[in-house]
Amino acid sequence: MKKHGEKPFVEIYADGACSGNPGLGGYGAILRAGEKCRELSGCEKLTTNNRMEMMAVITALEALKRPCSVKITTDSTYIVKGMTEWIKGWIKNNWKNSQRKDVLNRDLWEKLLKAADGHEIAWEWIKGHNGHYENERCDLLAREAIKKFRKGAKDEKA
């Protein structure tokens, strides 16, 4: 139980999917705070799997209305390593990676940093497609967002 003045604890599960890479992409996220649970999803026309993985986390963090203690669980090593190992070096080196090339997806890394600001975040990597309930659900939300987008595109043509 949280004491007065402590940040609320929220669990975030996030995943992305792409039909083609690059291609049509979707993302899904689950936010859980105690007994409350909320699902988010979305789709973009031309994107990559890494961008959709990032959008899942960004969208979930942006949904938080106040600073929280957050545990983010994802099957994306790109996000976990990016936020826990690489990002400080990228910023220090003016958004250049270890090969002195521009960091890919800088726009979303900056958006993720902004969304994470004010929260205490613990990052957890899990193996994807391994029976983890929330990860499987997020993957389904992402794939359903893609299907819904395709259906909408077909309906517009009819």
N, C-alpha and C positions, 0 to 999 in steps of 0.2 A: 504494500500500500504506500502510495506516495505521501510524503509529509508536505505541509503547507510550504509553498515556495520552491519545491522541487519541480523539475521538468517532468511532464508526463512521458511515459514510456510507450513508444510505438514500434511495432515490427513492420517492416516493409519487405515484401517479396517482389521481385521484378524479373521480367524476361522479355526478350524481343525475338522476332522471327522475320525472315525475308523470303519472298518467292522470287528467286534469282538474287544474286548478290554482286552488283546492285540490282534492285528491282523493287517491287511493291512490298512494303514492310509494315509490320504491325508491332505493337507493344502491349503488354499487360502488366498490371501491378495490383497487389493486394496490400492494404493498410489495415493493421489490426492494433487496436488499443483496448485492452481488457476484453469485454464482451462485444465491443463494436468492431465491425468489419466493413470495409469499403473496397470495391473493385473499380479499377480504372483501365481504359484501353483506348487505343487510337491507331491511326493508319496514315502512312505517307506514300505518295506515288512512286517516287524514285529515290531510293535510299539504300543503306547497307545494314547488315545485321548489327554491327557495332553501334551505329547511330540509334537503332531501335532499342538496343539494350540500354543505352544512355537515356533515351527519352522516357523509358519506363521509370527509371530512378528519378529523373528530373521532375516528371509529372507527379509522382508520388510525393516527393519533398515539397513541391510547390503547393500541394493540397493541404499541407499542415498550416494551421492558422496561427500557431505560436511556437516558440522554441521548445524542442522536445529532445529527449534522450531516445535515439533511434538505433535499431539494429537492422541493417540492410542485408538481405540474403539474396544472392544472385549466382547464376552459373557462369557469369562473365569474368574471366580472369583479367580481361582488358580493363574493366571498370575497377575491380578491386585493386589490382596492381597500379593502375593509373592514379587512383586516389590515395593509396597508402605508400607507394614507392616512387613513382615517376614524377608526379605533378610539381613538387617543389623544385626539382631540377629543371623541368620545362620552363617554369616561371623565371627562375634564376637565369636561364639561358635564353631569355626572350622568346619562349615558345619554340625552341629548337630541341630536337631529340638528341640522343647520344651520337647519331651519325651526322649531326649538324643540319638536319633537314627539318622543314616546318612540321610541327606536330599535326597529325591528322585530326580532324574534328575539333579543332581549337574552339570554334563557336560553341559547341556543346560542352566542352570541358569548362569553359568560362561560365556557361549557364548553370552547369552542375555545381561549380564552386559557389556561385551566388545563391542557388537553391539550398545548399548545405550550410551556408553561413548562419550562425546562431544556434545550430543544432549540435548536440554531442552524438557523433556517429561511430558505431562499431560496424565494420565491414566483415561479412562472412561469405566465403566462396563455397559453393556446393557443386558436386558433379551433376550436370544436366541430364535429363532423360533417364533418371535413375530411380524413379518411383517416389521422389520427394513430393508430397501432396501439393503444397503451395506453388512449387516450381512448375509442376505439371499443369496446375490451374492457370498460372500466368502464361505459360506457353499456349494453352488453349484460348485464352482471352486474346492473345496476339494473333493467332491464326484465324479466330472468328472475326477480328477486326478487318483482316485482309479479305476474308470471304464477303463480309458485309459491304466493303468498299467495291469489290468486283461486282456484286449484285446491283449496287447503286449505279455503277458505271453502265451496266447492261440495261437497267431500267431507263436510264437517260437516253440511250440509243433507240429504244423501242418506240 
